[in-house]
């Protein structure tokens, strides 16, 4: 039962991060479409987007069962 709760919690967090990742992608696209956009802000948003992607990957690894070698 504890593993199910943990798996559910991890899955919910993955979904939250995926939504945030998608939102950042849309924000970056909108900002870049504006003339004279702030390149520093874009770099920061892209860095955050990469951090989110890494966090998603780590969480997905936690959900996968260990396979003995």
Buried (B, 14 or more C-beta within 10 A) or exposed (E): EEEEEEEEEBEEBBEEBEEBBEEBEEBBEEBEEEEEEEEEEBEEBEEBBEEBEEBBEEBEEEEEEEEEE
